[in-house]
């Protein structure tokens, strides 16, 4: 062999090893091995079968079709392939290399072997062995007269096969890394959160794919300049963001801030950012953390706030209706007396000699004004008359739980611990969900007011439900100041209150709602350590 030829061959070998060793995927390994094997051996066609994990063939298997391989590459690429059974035994199980002359019937390329004609095929088949297991096969075919598979060529193919098997470790590591990255990307997409790292010196950021989505930044921009990120922050939120960031940078304290992000199409997102400072490998101070898209959470909080406001508005309107009803009740009776007295006055004046025409006219005026006021009162009564109940089959546990959920912030603000004891087997009742929610809300608010000044013991609100006979009972108990025994008999009267700023309508309204449902409400107990109210509703 001449020096130039030897040098050329060494360069080919070096190039082949580099091509195989740089691959980090199973398909890449298979393609690289086949390419260098065909080039070095000058074989006419070939194939590589490669298992991603585990052996290709167990000892009990009788044959090895192409479909058994996880990775398959061939040249020509569209040829059908089926490894002969005797090669399964020799190559896959005994792990021996095979070189033999055959005719087209022995070819693994089932439909294209006729191209050679009879008795002129040379086959080279050798195993790819990793940690003692056959994880793949290199199969080559050449025309017999080309003398492609010399001892030197076979030795070279075995070296390439060994390099491929060794590179499989790297491919497995990269595949595990890719899989982990896919899980991380998917997890961030599901959780709507992205990770970032911001260099406080260069003002450049590196971020995950989900961060790019949240801030509507093109993936080609890497790293991300601060100006690009800055342009996405809502202008009304930017000043507060910069102050919070500057303070965190100066003190190296954990960073937490919420603000709005504006996309290029005008869409607005609410984000929450947290982070802590760390040193980069170069020694720069960097802020590393998580950005979370909380837009849906903000929408849910707004919906909850709207529901609270709507329930409060309903309660307020009901209170106004109760107040108007009480006024009507109190004013109608004296007005009726005025009308009757004025009519009697007119009759007495008409039976006597006329005392004075002015007296008659005045008395008549009283009648007219009294009747006019009565008409006004009648109109007001029609205006504030309560709407009929909208009854349906409901579950009282759900109604109570909804009110407690709406009142959660009140519990937190007042330092109240909530304890519940719901009977899960409660039957349904027939009732108006909104009005029953109002009853529960009135009782909960009264309990919170009762515990407002309590400092000697824990503030605990206990809500329980149970079935007694044909009734479903709800009890709301507090650890407040209790009810004065003198006031207890009048608690459910209209306009009677034990609170300095109360209207005396909440319990009165609750009693009327419960009565309209065919139930009753009462003070269960009252001590210096708290009070409990219970209402009962008929079960379906």
Order of alpha helices (4+ residues) and beta strands (2+ residues): alpha-alpha-beta-beta-beta-beta-beta-beta-beta-alpha-beta-beta-alpha-beta-alpha-alpha-beta-beta-beta-alpha-alpha-beta-alpha-alpha-beta-beta-alpha-beta-beta-alpha-alpha-beta-beta
